[in-house]
Amino acid sequence: MNKLSVNFDILDKYPLMIVISGPSGVGKDSVLRAMKNSDSLIHHVVTVNTRAPRPDEQEGVDYFFVSREKFEDMIANNELIEYSHVYDDYKGVPKSQIQDALDSGKDVVLRLDVQGAEKIKKIYPQAISIFLLPSNQDDWYKRLGGRRLGNEKDLDKRIMTVKDELVKAREFDYLVVNEQNKLSQTVQMIEAIITAEHLRAKPRKIKL
């Protein structure tokens, strides 16, 4: 019996753009740090920020901390894919980092506030958006307490912002609960999402 020549290599391999977002205090930075330790095949985009660094944050690892003047120069020179004005500070995503990573075939992960995630999804509809949630309100309050909020007005501002953000959560592709003391579980869920997305019959293609 003659054998037919069949090509079973039909899985197209395209790098993904993954946007991880969620309310302030939900643990986005902790999740990203844990993901960096578990997978070297993902490029974690370091965004640019005009606020002062927190005690546990490192320049070039958590953010690039720049002056408002420098940030405005980057806007003028079209060096950012998107930028937002949140809590009286600017945050933005550098173009060059994403282009270099995608060209190398690596998946790209961006840690963005909800406003920034919305913008990226409009510019790149094929981006995968993941919204992190706390397990409950008490858990969220405890996490925020660690931020040493200056006064009650700061807390009121964050509460109002979170209420608006939770309304928008359903617009994301995935909702993942980041439970207190279960960081590895959260990372596993996100990694499962990424694996499933790479197995789509119709892959997402990102073009800058």
ZIVEN-V38373 format. One record per pair of residues at least 4 apart in sequence whose ideal C-beta (glycine too) atoms are under 8 Angstrom apart, sorted by the first residue. I is the first residue (numbers start at 0). J is the second residue. D is the distance in Angstrom with one decimal. If there is no record, write none. Layout:
i->(I:I)
j->(J:J)
d->(D:D)
This chain:
i->(10:11:12:12:12:13:13:13:13:14:14:14:14:14:14:14:15:15:15:15:15:15:15:15:16:16:16:16:16:16:16:16:16:16:16:16:17:17:17:17:17:17:17:17:17:17:18:18:18:18:18:18:18:18:18:18:19:19:19:19:19:19:19:19:19:19:20:20:20:20:20:20:20:20:20:20:20:20:21:21:21:21:21:21:21:21:22:22:22:22:22:22:22:22:23:23:23:23:23:23:24:24:24:24:24:24:24:25:25:25:25:25:25:26:26:26:26:26:26:26:27:27:27:28:28:28:28:29:29:30:30:30:30:30:30:30:31:31:31:31:32:33:33:33:33:33:34:34:34:34:34:34:34:35:35:37:37:38:40:40:41:41:41:41:41:42:42:42:42:42:42:42:42:43:43:44:44:44:44:44:44:44:44:44:45:45:45:45:45:45:45:46:46:46:46:46:46:46:46:46:47:47:47:47:47:47:47:47:47:47:47:47:48:48:48:48:48:48:48:49:49:49:49:49:49:49:49:50:50:50:51:52:52:52:52:52:52:56:56:56:57:58:58:58:59:63:65:65:65:66:67:67:68:69:70:70:70:70:71:72:73:73:73:73:74:74:74:74:77:78:78:78:79:79:79:79:80:80:80:80:80:80:80:80:81:81:81:81:81:81:82:82:82:82:82:83:83:83:83:83:83:83:83:84:84:85:85:85:85:86:86:90:90:90:92:92:92:92:92:92:93:94:94:95:96:97:97:97:97:98:98:99:100:100:100:101:101:101:101:106:107:109:109:111:111:111:112:113:113:113:113:113:114:115:116:116:116:116:117:117:117:118:119:119:119:120:120:120:120:123:125:125:125:126:126:127:127:127:127:127:127:128:128:128:128:129:129:129:129:129:129:129:130:130:130:130:130:131:131:131:131:132:132:132:132:132:133:133:133:133:133:133:133:134:134:134:134:134:135:136:137:138:138:138:139:139:140:141:141:142:142:143:143:143:144:148:148:148:149:150:151:152:153:154:155:156:157:158:159:160:161:162:163:164:167:168:169:173:175:175:175:175:176:177:177:177:178:178:181:182:183:184:185:186:187:188:189:190:191:192:193:194:195:196:197:199)
j->(198:202:104:197:202:202:203:204:205:100:101:104:105:106:107:205:106:107:127:193:196:197:203:205:97:101:106:107:109:119:123:125:126:127:203:205:41:106:107:108:109:126:127:129:189:193:108:109:111:116:119:120:126:127:128:129:27:30:31:108:109:110:111:129:131:189:27:110:111:112:113:115:116:128:129:130:131:171:25:27:113:130:131:132:164:177:113:132:133:139:160:161:164:165:112:143:146:157:160:161:133:139:142:143:145:146:157:131:132:133:139:142:177:30:131:133:142:177:182:185:31:110:131:32:56:61:110:33:182:34:131:177:182:185:186:189:35:43:108:110:36:37:182:183:185:186:38:41:43:108:186:189:190:41:43:186:190:190:105:106:105:106:107:108:193:96:99:100:103:105:106:107:108:108:110:92:93:96:97:100:107:108:109:110:59:60:61:62:63:93:96:62:63:90:91:92:93:109:110:111:62:63:65:70:73:79:82:89:90:91:92:93:62:63:64:65:88:89:90:64:65:66:67:70:88:89:90:64:86:88:64:56:57:58:61:62:64:60:61:62:61:62:63:64:63:93:69:70:73:70:71:89:72:73:74:82:89:91:75:76:78:79:91:93:78:79:82:91:94:93:94:95:91:92:93:94:91:92:93:94:97:119:122:207:91:92:115:118:119:122:89:90:91:92:115:89:90:91:111:112:114:115:118:88:89:90:112:114:115:156:160:111:112:115:96:97:109:111:115:119:97:98:207:99:100:101:107:109:207:102:207:103:105:106:107:105:107:205:207:193:205:115:119:115:116:119:116:117:130:163:164:167:118:119:120:128:130:171:121:167:170:122:123:126:128:124:126:128:170:205:203:204:205:203:205:172:173:192:193:196:203:170:171:172:173:171:172:173:174:175:189:192:168:171:173:174:175:175:176:177:185:168:174:175:176:177:138:139:142:176:177:178:179:138:176:177:178:179:139:140:141:142:178:179:143:161:144:145:179:146:179:148:154:157:148:153:154:157:153:154:155:156:157:158:159:160:161:162:163:164:165:166:167:168:171:174:174:192:185:188:189:192:185:181:182:185:184:185:185:186:187:188:189:190:191:192:193:194:195:196:197:198:199:203:202:203)
d->(7.5:5.0:7.6:7.5:7.9:5.0:6.9:5.2:7.2:7.2:5.1:5.5:5.8:5.2:6.7:6.8:4.5:7.2:6.0:6.6:5.8:7.0:6.3:7.2:7.4:7.7:7.6:5.0:7.1:7.7:6.0:7.3:4.2:6.8:7.9:4.7:7.9:6.4:6.9:4.8:7.1:7.3:4.8:6.7:7.9:6.4:7.9:5.0:5.7:4.9:5.5:7.1:5.4:6.8:4.7:6.8:6.1:6.7:6.8:6.4:7.1:5.4:7.4:5.0:6.6:7.3:7.3:7.6:5.2:6.5:5.3:7.4:3.9:6.9:7.1:5.7:7.1:7.2:4.1:5.7:7.4:5.4:3.4:6.5:7.6:7.5:7.4:8.0:7.6:7.2:7.4:4.3:5.1:7.1:7.8:7.1:7.8:5.5:7.0:6.9:7.4:5.7:4.2:4.2:8.0:6.6:7.5:4.7:6.6:5.4:6.9:7.1:5.8:5.8:6.7:7.7:6.5:4.8:7.4:7.7:6.3:5.3:6.0:6.3:7.9:6.3:7.1:6.5:6.0:6.4:6.6:6.2:6.8:5.6:6.4:7.1:6.5:6.1:7.0:5.2:6.9:6.5:5.4:7.0:7.8:4.8:6.2:6.8:7.3:6.8:5.6:6.8:7.6:7.9:5.7:6.2:7.3:7.1:6.1:6.9:6.4:4.8:7.5:5.5:7.8:7.4:8.0:3.6:7.6:4.5:7.0:5.2:7.1:5.1:7.6:6.3:7.3:5.1:6.1:7.4:6.0:6.7:4.8:7.7:6.2:7.0:7.4:6.3:5.8:7.8:6.9:5.9:7.3:5.7:6.3:5.5:7.5:7.2:6.9:7.2:6.9:4.7:5.7:6.4:6.8:7.3:8.0:7.7:7.0:4.8:7.7:6.2:4.2:7.0:5.7:7.4:6.6:7.2:5.2:7.5:6.2:6.8:5.1:5.2:4.8:4.4:7.7:7.4:7.6:4.1:7.1:4.3:7.8:6.8:7.4:7.1:5.3:7.6:4.2:6.6:5.6:7.5:6.8:5.9:6.2:7.9:4.1:5.4:7.7:7.0:6.2:6.6:6.6:6.7:6.7:7.6:4.8:6.7:6.4:6.1:4.3:5.6:6.7:7.7:7.8:6.3:6.4:7.6:7.8:6.2:6.0:7.4:4.1:6.0:6.3:6.5:7.9:4.5:7.5:5.3:6.5:7.1:6.9:7.7:6.7:5.5:5.9:4.2:5.8:6.6:6.0:6.5:3.4:7.3:7.7:7.3:5.3:7.4:8.0:6.2:4.4:4.7:7.0:7.4:5.8:6.1:5.2:6.1:8.0:7.3:8.0:7.6:6.5:6.3:7.9:7.1:6.1:7.2:7.1:7.3:7.4:6.1:7.2:6.1:6.4:6.2:5.5:7.9:6.4:6.1:5.5:6.6:4.7:7.9:4.8:7.3:6.2:6.3:6.8:6.6:7.9:7.9:6.8:3.6:4.6:6.6:7.1:6.5:7.9:8.0:4.4:5.8:6.9:6.4:6.3:5.7:7.9:7.4:6.6:6.9:7.5:6.4:5.9:5.6:7.9:6.5:5.8:5.6:7.8:5.8:3.9:5.9:5.6:7.6:6.8:5.6:7.4:7.1:7.6:5.8:6.9:7.8:4.3:4.9:7.3:6.5:6.8:4.7:7.9:5.8:6.3:6.6:4.7:4.0:7.1:5.2:7.2:5.6:7.8:4.8:7.4:7.1:6.1:7.0:5.0:6.8:4.5:4.0:6.8:7.5:6.6:8.0:7.9:4.9:5.6:7.7:4.5:6.6:7.3:6.4:6.5:6.6:7.5:5.2:6.4:7.6:6.4:7.4:7.4:7.8:7.7:6.6:7.1:6.6:7.7:4.3:5.2:7.4:5.1:7.7:6.2:6.5:6.6:6.3:6.5:6.4:6.2:6.6:6.9:6.2:6.2:7.1:7.0:6.8:7.8:6.2:8.0:5.5:6.2:5.2:6.3:7.8:7.6:7.7:7.4:4.5:6.9:7.2:6.4:6.4:6.3:6.7:6.6:6.2:6.3:6.7:6.6:6.3:6.3:6.3:6.7:6.8:7.5:6.7:7.6:7.0)
